[in-house]
Amino acid sequence: MRALDTAYMWDLVPVIAGYVPLTMFMAVVSMVAALVLAAILAIIRVLRIPVIDRIVAVFISFFRGTPLLVQLFLFYYGLPQLLSFMTAIDGITAAIFGLTLHFAAYMAESIRGAILGVDRSQWEAAQSIGMTQGQLLRRIILPQASPIAAPTLMNYFIDMIKSTSLAFTLGVTEMMGATQKEAAGSFLYLEAFLVVALFYWVIVEVLSVGQRWMERHLGKAVAR
C-alpha cells in the first residue's frame, strides 16, 4: 500500500481554490433564482389558483421525482434538439438553469408549509379589515413564514453547493471539473478527490456555522 503524495495534494490546493469562485457563483445565482421562483410557486399553491395550481403541482412533481443529473442532461443535450435557440446555451447557464428549477421545486413545498404554518386566525383577522390577498401575504403572512422556512432553505443552499459538482458532466470546469482533469493527468485519483472533498467540507462547515447563528438570531426574534 502506497503512501499519500502530500506534496501533490498541497500543490493542488491553489489550483482547486481558483475554481471556488465559479462554484459559489453558480450556487448563489441558482439559489436567488430558485428562491424567487419557489416563492411564486408556493403562493400559487397556497391560493389554489385554478388551472395554474395543477400545472405547478405537475412541475413540482416532475422536478422532485427525477434525478438532477437527468435534468441537467435534458436541458443541455436534449432540449437543444427540439429548440434550436438553446444550442447557444453554455454549460454554466445550463447548470444554473437546472439547479434553479430542481431546487425551486423542493423549496416551494418548504415555503408553502411555512405559509400554512401561520395561524389561520391571522388570515381571518387581516381579511376582516379589508386586506387584499396580496397585502395579506406581503404584510402579515410572509414576514412570519420566513423565519420558519429559513433553516430549511439554508439546507437547500448547502445541498446546492454540493450539487454544482455535477456541472462538470456538462463540460464546466469548476471545482470538480478541475479535480477530474488534474487526476486524469497525474493518475493520483485518491489525493485529488480527497483534496476537493476537503474543500467542499470546509465550505459546508463555514455555512453551517452561519446557519446555526441565523437560527439562534431568528429564534430570539420569534421569542420577542
Buried (B, 14 or more C-beta within 10 A) or exposed (E): EEEEBEEBBEBBEEBBEEBBEBBBBBBBBBBEBBBEBBBBBBBBBBBEEEEEBEEBEEBBEEBEEEEBEEBBBEBBEBBBEEEEEBEEBEBBBBBBBBBBBBBBBBBBBBBBBBBBEBEEEEBEEBBEEEBEBEBBBEEBBBEBBBBBBBBBBBBBBBBBBBBBBBBBBBEBBBBBBBBBBBBEEBEBEEBBBBBBEEBBEEBBEEBEEEBEEBBEEBEEEEEE
